[in-house]
Amino acid sequence: MIRALYDWTLRLADHRYALWVLAAVSFIESSFFPIPPDILLIPMVLAAPHRAWLIAGVCTVSSVLGGLFGYWIGAEFMELIGRPVLDFYGKGPLFEDFARRYEEAGPWAVLFAGLTPFPYKIITIASGATGLDLATFMISSVIARGLRFFIVAALLWKFGEPIREFIERRLGWLFTLAVVLLIGGFAMVRFL
């Protein structure tokens, strides 16, 4: 099944709607979808290395726009649902203290989540819920997501065929590692 999915994504790289699918996945991953866009980015760059920079650019822009949507989700639903619940239980002041601390650490949290397997969507929503300065959020997101996707694209562009062979020989192990990192990211969120 993993091999079939991998082969499908390689075929998708040459499809005329491939960039649109990548853009959609990148957008929704930044706000609520649990699967990272790398599952499409990597095979697309491997299949079409001459388009590596375009693919990374589409992934970056879509991801940042999706992060902005996640920010809106956090801001809107915090006001509609979260704040009344906190106030009902008398915890509103605790959230205010958390929001003040997050304002200081927020840019670093966005950079960390944007570059690592840590679920970026958690930070986009938390940034909106705490009211992190929108310009700061956007600058951190552009830097983090741009670095992440352009570094991956550059490595694949430069070392494409050996990396492709490595991936294809170890596809099962790499998929397992990706799942472990994804679950680990969510576990970190739970225990932080």
N, C-alpha and C positions, 0 to 999 in steps of 0.2 A: 504494500500500500504506500509506503514512504517513497519507494522508487517510482511508483506511478505518479505521485504528486510532484516529485522532483522533475520527472520527464515532462509532465504537463506544464510546469512553470517555465521550463526551457523552451517548449513550443510556444508558450504565451509570449515570450520575449519578442518573437517575430510577428506577432499578431498586430493588426493595425490599431487595436484598442488597448494594447499592453500598457501604455503610459497612463491611460485613463483608469485602468484597474489599479495600477500602482498608486495613483493619486488618491483614489477612493480608499484603499486599504491604509495608506499613510494618514489620511485625514481621520478616519474613524478610530485608528489605533491610538491616536493622541488624545482622544476624549473618552472612549469607552470600550473599544474592542481589544481583547487580550492578545491577539497574535501580531507580532511586530512585522513591519513592512520588509524586513530583511529577507523573509521567505520568498519575496518576489524580486527585490533589489538584486540579490546575489546572482540568481540564475539569469536575470535579464542582462546584467553587465557581462557575465560569462558568455552568454550567447551573442551579445552585440557590444563588444568592447569599444568600438568606435563611437558608441552613444553613451559611454560611461558618465560623462559630465552632465549630459541632458537628463539621464535617468536619476542621478544623484540630486540634480536641481529640482526636478519634479517631486521627488521624495521629500526633500527639505521644505519646499514651499508648502506642499500639501500637509506635511506634518505640523508645521508652525501654524497654519490656518486651523487645523484640527485642534491644536493646543489652545488656540484662541476660543474655539467652541467649548473645549473643556473648561476653560477659565469662566466662560459665561454660565455653564452648567453649575459650577461651584458658587458663583455669585448669586445666580437666580434662585437656585434651590436652597441655598443657605438662608437666604432672606425669607423664602416662602415656607420652608419646612424646618430647617435646622435650628434657626434662631428661636422660633416659638417653643420647640421642644426643649432646648437648653434653658430658656427662661422659665418654663413650667417647672423644671427640676432645680431651678436656682443656680444653674451652672453658667449662665451668661457671662459673669465676670471672669470665669476661668477661660472661656473662649477668647475674651478680649485680651487677656494676658498672652495666650498662645498666639493670637494674631499679631500682637506687638513684637513678639520674639521672632515670628515667621517673617515679618517685614525685614528684619535684619539678616536672617539666614536664607530667605527666599531665593535670592539670585543664585546662591551656591546650590541650593536644593534643585533648582531648575537645571543648572548646568550638570549636576551629578546625574539626575534622572534622564536628562537628554542624551548623555554620552554612554550610559551603562545599561545593563539589562533591567535595572530597576524600573518598575512600571511608570513611565512618563505621565500617563493619564492621571495617576494619583496626585502628582505634583501640579498638573494643570488645574485640576478641580480644587485642590487645597489652595492654590494661588488665588483663584477667584473667590473662594469662600472666605479667605482672610483679608481680601482686598489688597493683595500685593500690588504695588504700583504697576500699572499696565505696561508702560514703556520699559520698565526694568524687566518685567516678565518677557516681553517680546524680544528685547535685545539678548537676554540670556537664552531664550529658546532658539533664536536664529543662530547664535554662536554654537550652542550645543548640538542641535540637530544638523546644522551644516557640517560641523567637524565630523560627527559620527558618519553621516552618509557619504560625504566626500572622501574621507579616509578609506572607508570600505571600498568605494568605487575606484580610488586610486590604486589600492593594493591589488584589486582584481584586474584592473587595466594593465598594471605593470607585470604582475605575476600570474596572469589569468590561466593559462593552460596547466601549469603545475598545480595551482590551487584547485582547478576544476578536477584534475585527476585525483588529488588528495580527497576532495569532497566526495567524488563518486566512489572511491574505494572504501571510504569510512562513513558513508551516508547514515547508516543506522546509529553509529556512535555519536555522530555530530547532532543528529536529531534528538537523541537522548540527552546530550549535553544542553541543547537549546531548551528542552522541556524543563530540565533541572534548574537552569538559570532563570527561566520564567517563573517557576514555582518558588524558587528562592527569593526572587524579587518581591513576589506577593507576600511571602512569609516575613521578609524584612519590614514591609509596610505594617503588617499586623503587630509586630513586636516593637516597633519604634514608638 
